[in-house]
Amino acid sequence: MDKGYNLNNPGVRRILKEWRDLQREESQEFTAFPTEDNIFDWHFTIRGPPGTPFSGGKYHGRIILPSEYPLKPPSVIFMTKNGRFETNKKICLSFTEYHPETWLPSWGIRTVLLAIISFLPTKGEGAIGSLDHSDEVRMSLAKDSNNFVCSTCFTRVADILNNEPTIIESGDMLKLLQRDNENENENKSKESKNQDKKPIKLQPSIPSQPNSNSGAPGSEYSADLRAENHTNRTHNEEYGTAIVHQNTVLPSVPYDTPNPQNTQQANRRNFGFFSLNIPDTLIFYDTGIYIILALLVLLVAKKLALYLYQ
């Protein structure tokens, strides 16, 4: 990928992470990868679920991720004829751009692919991009689908996904989503524990509220992103790096903390353009002092006015 991307963007980081995860955990149910010049444009190939008219078929398509991903859902387009969805047209499902209200940022490309496989044997019921061809037509298209070659990514579906996949029955969509959510929450919990173990380095002269330049949107929470609430904030490089977590309570380190043994400095009160040394017995009477000073100022101003107008 020659195109440069902002690696501080939570969406870009999320996409790259999902790509690494898919490469590390290969599946015989699907395969997916971003195009060479755009990581927001993915190509996928899925196997038809066994025990259905789609059994033996391999269906190629695209997943187009929005710039706000994962906060907004992707678009799904099929490029292989299948008898359930139209080709070269965005389809309407509960996890696509037509239903942002049901999308969860914790879902990812893997979730979308498993959901597509689960929805293949269901009825279209007039949804956008849906078809309700007969089982005979679908079985014929499943057989012909193995001859498909993508003109964009040059994928030849006959050469991939040749091992037997795990059976995914229709109606298991909720279980798949729950499993994905549990894995996501478990990973976040582990990351949070690892981050909490890191020591907090503070210099005596730096303030207790570090500078919060947290980077890109989203975020992430990111955002991320909402999807990642444990972002780190980097303090001024002059004092080194101070790693601060949002749930960490820092000790108060005020500027120029006075020495309690120096009573003259501790009891000094500043009044704008001048300061006064106040005895220990008057420390708690600042309000009265301000009132007395105000009355003195008014008295002086009155005397000065009378003198000027004489």
PLY file of the C-alpha trace (Angstrom):
ply
format ascii 1.0
element vertex 310
property float x
property float y
property float z
element edge 309
property int vertex1
property int vertex2
end_header
0.00 0.00 0.00
1.75 3.08 -1.25
-0.82 5.52 0.05
0.15 7.16 3.32
-2.28 6.99 6.24
-2.41 8.79 9.54
-1.51 6.07 12.03
-2.83 8.27 14.85
-6.32 7.93 13.40
-8.31 5.40 15.48
-10.11 4.11 12.38
-6.86 3.39 10.55
-5.39 1.67 13.59
-8.53 -0.42 13.98
-8.50 -1.52 10.32
-4.82 -2.48 10.44
-5.42 -4.44 13.64
-8.33 -6.35 12.08
-6.21 -7.12 9.03
-3.43 -8.56 11.21
-5.97 -10.61 13.17
-7.49 -12.06 10.00
-4.04 -12.98 8.69
-3.13 -14.62 11.99
-6.42 -16.53 12.38
-7.22 -17.91 8.94
-10.67 -19.37 8.35
-12.09 -21.81 5.81
-15.44 -20.01 5.97
-14.21 -16.73 4.49
-11.22 -14.69 3.44
-10.88 -10.90 3.29
-8.19 -8.31 2.64
-7.93 -4.59 1.75
-7.02 -3.50 -1.75
-3.47 -2.36 -2.44
-4.31 1.34 -2.74
-7.15 1.75 -0.22
-7.44 0.06 3.19
-11.07 1.20 3.43
-11.99 -0.93 0.40
-11.95 -4.65 1.22
-12.55 -7.69 -0.98
-13.96 -10.86 0.52
-14.86 -14.39 -0.49
-17.25 -16.52 1.55
-18.32 -20.14 1.28
-21.98 -21.01 1.06
-23.22 -22.63 4.29
-23.47 -26.44 4.08
-26.92 -27.98 4.04
-28.38 -25.07 2.04
-28.84 -24.36 -1.68
-25.64 -22.28 -1.42
-23.54 -25.28 -0.39
-20.44 -25.64 -2.58
-20.61 -22.04 -3.74
-17.97 -19.37 -3.25
-19.15 -15.79 -3.39
-16.94 -12.77 -3.92
-17.76 -9.19 -2.94
-16.65 -5.91 -1.39
-16.87 -4.33 2.04
-16.52 -0.54 1.88
-15.62 0.99 5.22
-16.61 4.61 5.95
-14.05 7.15 7.10
-15.76 7.14 10.52
-15.29 3.38 10.95
-15.83 1.70 13.41
-18.34 4.29 14.63
-20.41 3.86 11.45
-21.30 0.61 9.63
-19.81 -0.51 6.30
-21.41 -1.10 2.91
-21.58 -4.60 1.41
-21.63 -5.34 -2.32
-21.72 -8.79 -3.94
-19.87 -9.32 -7.22
-20.83 -12.98 -7.71
-24.36 -14.03 -8.66
-25.91 -16.00 -5.83
-29.72 -15.79 -6.02
-30.03 -14.11 -2.60
-28.49 -10.69 -3.17
-28.19 -8.50 -6.25
-24.72 -7.98 -7.69
-22.87 -4.65 -7.87
-25.41 -3.02 -5.58
-25.26 -2.11 -1.88
-27.41 -4.52 0.10
-29.57 -3.76 3.12
-28.89 -5.77 6.27
-28.98 -4.85 9.95
-25.19 -4.35 10.06
-24.79 -2.27 6.88
-24.99 1.47 6.22
-28.77 1.29 5.86
-29.12 0.64 9.61
-26.59 2.73 11.55
-28.90 2.64 14.58
-28.26 -1.09 15.10
-24.50 -1.00 14.46
-22.07 -1.47 17.34
-18.44 -0.25 17.15
-17.31 -3.51 18.75
-18.36 -5.35 15.58
-15.75 -5.74 12.88
-15.08 -7.19 9.46
-15.02 -10.72 10.82
-18.45 -10.19 12.40
-19.82 -8.81 9.13
-18.56 -11.80 7.13
-20.04 -14.33 9.56
-23.31 -12.42 9.52
-23.44 -12.47 5.71
-22.97 -16.24 5.71
-25.73 -16.62 8.28
-28.13 -14.42 6.30
-27.64 -16.23 2.97
-30.35 -18.89 3.56
-32.89 -16.38 4.95
-35.71 -14.75 2.99
-35.16 -11.40 1.30
-38.64 -10.05 2.08
-38.22 -7.12 -0.30
-35.19 -5.55 1.38
-32.92 -3.35 -0.73
-30.60 -5.51 -2.84
-32.35 -8.76 -1.87
-33.54 -11.56 -4.14
-35.75 -14.61 -3.55
-34.78 -17.00 -6.33
-35.75 -20.65 -6.17
-33.49 -23.26 -4.64
-32.78 -24.72 -8.07
-31.50 -21.37 -9.36
-29.37 -20.88 -6.27
-27.81 -24.35 -6.56
-26.98 -23.68 -10.19
-25.42 -20.33 -9.36
-23.46 -21.93 -6.50
-21.89 -24.33 -8.96
-21.06 -21.56 -11.45
-19.63 -19.29 -8.74
-16.41 -21.31 -8.62
-15.48 -19.97 -12.05
-15.49 -16.35 -10.91
-12.31 -14.27 -11.20
-12.28 -10.73 -9.79
-11.11 -8.12 -12.28
-9.95 -5.79 -9.47
-8.02 -7.99 -7.04
-7.58 -10.91 -9.50
-8.84 -13.42 -6.97
-9.73 -16.78 -8.50
-12.25 -18.25 -6.08
-11.62 -21.81 -7.26
-8.11 -21.64 -5.76
-9.14 -20.65 -2.21
-11.29 -21.99 0.64
-11.02 -25.60 -0.49
-11.12 -27.22 2.97
-14.36 -28.09 4.72
-15.66 -25.12 6.75
-17.39 -25.10 10.12
-21.14 -25.41 9.72
-23.00 -22.16 10.43
-26.72 -22.67 10.64
-29.16 -19.86 9.94
-30.44 -18.32 13.13
-27.04 -18.45 14.85
-26.36 -14.80 14.10
-27.02 -13.67 17.68
-24.66 -16.31 19.08
-21.93 -15.22 16.66
-22.31 -11.58 17.64
-22.33 -12.42 21.34
-19.18 -14.51 20.91
-17.45 -11.64 19.12
-18.53 -9.18 21.84
-17.25 -11.48 24.59
-13.87 -11.84 22.86
-13.64 -8.08 22.37
-14.47 -7.37 26.02
-11.98 -9.99 27.20
-9.20 -8.45 25.11
-10.00 -4.96 26.39
-9.98 -6.24 29.97
-6.52 -7.76 29.50
-5.20 -4.56 27.90
-6.61 -2.50 30.77
-4.94 -4.71 33.41
-1.62 -4.53 31.59
-1.83 -0.74 31.37
-2.74 -0.40 35.06
0.44 -2.27 35.99
2.62 0.37 34.34
4.19 2.81 36.82
3.21 6.46 36.80
6.28 8.66 36.48
5.91 12.18 37.82
8.47 14.94 38.26
8.09 17.14 41.39
7.86 20.32 39.33
5.14 19.24 36.87
1.44 19.94 37.50
-1.07 17.28 38.54
-3.13 17.87 35.40
-0.96 16.87 32.42
-1.38 18.32 28.99
-3.98 16.28 27.02
-2.95 16.14 23.38
-4.61 12.86 22.60
-4.41 12.80 18.80
-7.10 11.89 16.35
-10.80 11.64 16.57
-12.30 10.21 16.95
-11.00 9.04 19.54
-10.08 6.67 20.12
-12.80 6.37 21.89
-10.77 6.83 19.04
-14.07 7.40 19.88
-11.81 4.47 19.40
-12.85 6.10 19.59
-16.09 5.07 22.41
-14.62 1.70 21.47
-11.37 2.37 23.61
-11.64 4.48 26.73
-8.14 3.79 28.11
-6.19 6.27 25.98
-2.81 7.51 27.17
-1.80 11.13 27.31
1.77 12.26 26.80
3.09 15.12 28.96
5.58 17.80 27.98
8.73 16.19 26.59
10.83 18.58 28.66
9.97 16.59 31.78
9.95 13.15 30.15
6.90 11.00 29.52
4.20 10.75 32.14
1.80 7.88 31.43
-1.61 8.74 32.91
-4.75 6.61 32.69
-8.21 8.12 32.84
-9.19 6.08 35.91
-5.99 6.90 37.84
-6.12 9.42 40.68
-2.88 11.38 40.76
-1.39 13.00 43.85
-1.68 16.77 43.93
1.58 18.47 42.92
0.83 22.24 42.98
3.12 24.90 41.61
5.59 26.50 44.06
4.29 24.77 47.19
5.27 27.03 50.14
7.40 25.70 52.95
5.13 25.39 56.06
8.12 26.25 58.28
8.43 29.65 56.66
5.50 31.45 58.33
6.26 34.77 56.65
5.87 33.21 53.18
2.91 31.05 54.22
0.99 34.02 55.67
1.61 36.44 52.78
-1.57 37.48 50.95
-1.54 39.04 47.47
-4.04 41.83 46.72
-3.54 42.52 43.04
-0.83 45.20 42.80
0.49 44.87 46.40
0.77 42.24 49.13
0.52 42.19 52.92
1.93 40.03 55.69
-1.00 38.81 57.79
-0.48 37.40 61.31
-1.51 33.84 62.03
-4.57 35.05 64.00
-5.99 36.79 60.90
-5.54 34.01 58.37
-9.23 33.15 58.47
-10.42 36.77 58.22
-9.55 37.48 54.56
-13.11 38.53 53.78
-13.13 41.17 56.50
-9.77 42.49 55.33
-11.08 42.89 51.79
-14.07 44.85 53.10
-11.88 47.14 55.21
-9.55 47.78 52.27
-12.51 48.59 50.05
-13.84 51.12 52.58
-10.40 52.74 52.86
-10.19 53.07 49.09
-13.63 54.70 48.95
-12.68 57.11 51.73
-9.47 58.12 49.98
-11.32 58.57 46.70
-13.92 60.80 48.40
-11.24 62.99 50.01
-9.43 63.27 46.68
-12.63 64.28 44.88
-13.44 66.99 47.45
-9.90 68.33 47.19
-10.04 68.54 43.39
-13.39 70.37 43.28
-12.44 73.02 45.89
0 1
1 2
2 3
3 4
4 5
5 6
6 7
7 8
8 9
9 10
10 11
11 12
12 13
13 14
14 15
15 16
16 17
17 18
18 19
19 20
20 21
21 22
22 23
23 24
24 25
25 26
26 27
27 28
28 29
29 30
30 31
31 32
32 33
33 34
34 35
35 36
36 37
37 38
38 39
39 40
40 41
41 42
42 43
43 44
44 45
45 46
46 47
47 48
48 49
49 50
50 51
51 52
52 53
53 54
54 55
55 56
56 57
57 58
58 59
59 60
60 61
61 62
62 63
63 64
64 65
65 66
66 67
67 68
68 69
69 70
70 71
71 72
72 73
73 74
74 75
75 76
76 77
77 78
78 79
79 80
80 81
81 82
82 83
83 84
84 85
85 86
86 87
87 88
88 89
89 90
90 91
91 92
92 93
93 94
94 95
95 96
96 97
97 98
98 99
99 100
100 101
101 102
102 103
103 104
104 105
105 106
106 107
107 108
108 109
109 110
110 111
111 112
112 113
113 114
114 115
115 116
116 117
117 118
118 119
119 120
120 121
121 122
122 123
123 124
124 125
125 126
126 127
127 128
128 129
129 130
130 131
131 132
132 133
133 134
134 135
135 136
136 137
137 138
138 139
139 140
140 141
141 142
142 143
143 144
144 145
145 146
146 147
147 148
148 149
149 150
150 151
151 152
152 153
153 154
154 155
155 156
156 157
157 158
158 159
159 160
160 161
161 162
162 163
163 164
164 165
165 166
166 167
167 168
168 169
169 170
170 171
171 172
172 173
173 174
174 175
175 176
176 177
177 178
178 179
179 180
180 181
181 182
182 183
183 184
184 185
185 186
186 187
187 188
188 189
189 190
190 191
191 192
192 193
193 194
194 195
195 196
196 197
197 198
198 199
199 200
200 201
201 202
202 203
203 204
204 205
205 206
206 207
207 208
208 209
209 210
210 211
211 212
212 213
213 214
214 215
215 216
216 217
217 218
218 219
219 220
220 221
221 222
222 223
223 224
224 225
225 226
226 227
227 228
228 229
229 230
230 231
231 232
232 233
233 234
234 235
235 236
236 237
237 238
238 239
239 240
240 241
241 242
242 243
243 244
244 245
245 246
246 247
247 248
248 249
249 250
250 251
251 252
252 253
253 254
254 255
255 256
256 257
257 258
258 259
259 260
260 261
261 262
262 263
263 264
264 265
265 266
266 267
267 268
268 269
269 270
270 271
271 272
272 273
273 274
274 275
275 276
276 277
277 278
278 279
279 280
280 281
281 282
282 283
283 284
284 285
285 286
286 287
287 288
288 289
289 290
290 291
291 292
292 293
293 294
294 295
295 296
296 297
297 298
298 299
299 300
300 301
301 302
302 303
303 304
304 305
305 306
306 307
307 308
308 309
